Structure formats: structure tokens, C-alpha cells
Amino acid sequence: MSILGVGVDLVDCERIENSIERFGDRFLQRVFTEGEIAYSQSMKFPARHFAARFAAKEALSKAFGTGIGKAMGWRDLDVQKHGSGEPFVVLSGGAEKMAAERGVQKIWISLSHTDDSGMATIILEGEPK
């Protein structure tokens, strides 16, 4: 297998918190899946977890070289967690189609956050088509 793409992103937690305060559910529903919203809101500091997931979506779109927009939407990328706590990504819609077209077989993801920032690294692995 080959590395087909790499993406990284860093997001200011305050930026996400401000968007939630300003736009509320409209922002959350536009960007995050129901599972991401439920998980992040269950945490003591939700903005940190939203920021890491926002960064994951940006990093994934960078790994594909497309950005978020026409080719794939925010909610086409769903960051979930295994019982062990390890994150993984579930693709749907345009992102799933693009992954299949490009031969992506595995998506590696790493998330982290501090009081101030959420970050994510993505590696796309597979066989180029």
C-alpha cells in the first residue's frame, strides 16, 4: 500500500466556542454529525472536542486535496471512537465516493487538544487508481 494523502489542521477552541454561541444548533448541525455532537456535548469542555473534530474534517479534506465544499461536505466526514478510545473516520456521500475513486483503503487519524487548540493529523493509505 501507498500513502495517498496527508493532512493536518489546528483549530482555536475559542473560535469554535464563539461559533456555537453565535449560531448555536445551526452551526452544530451544519458541521457535525449527531454522534459527534452527542459525544462532544457529553464532555466537560465540549469546545475542545468539537475543535479536534473540526480539525479532523479540515485535515481530511486537505489529505484529499479538495477542501470542504462541492466535492465533500462537513457531514460526509464522521469522527467516531472505538471502545478503546481510538478515533476512526466513517465516510459518506462525496467523501466516500472520492475515497473509492482514489483507492483509499485505510484512513489513519490522530486527534489532540489543549485548553486552547484542537488538532488532527490524517493519513490516507491505499492503492492509487
RAHUBEL-V626192 format. One record per backbone hydrogen bond with DSSP energy under -1.0 kcal/mol. NH is the residue of the N-H (numbers start at 1). CO is the residue of the C=O. Records with the same first field share a line. If there is no record, write none. Layout:
NH=CO, CO
//
This chain:
2=126
4=124
5=124
7=122
9=120
11=118
13=116
16=12
17=13
18=14
19=15
20=16
21=17
22=18
23=19
24=20
26=23
28=24
29=25
30=26
31=27
32=28
37=33
38=34
39=35
40=36
41=37
42=38
43=40
48=45
50=46
51=47
52=48
53=49
54=50
55=51
56=52
57=53
58=54
59=55
60=56
61=57
62=58
63=59
64=60
66=61
67=61
69=72
76=73
77=74
78=90
80=88
82=86
85=82
88=80
90=78
92=76
95=92
96=92
97=93
98=94
99=95
100=96
101=97
102=98
104=99
105=125
106=125
108=123
110=121
112=119
114=117
118=11
119=112
120=9
121=110
122=7
123=108
124=5
125=106
126=2
127=103
//
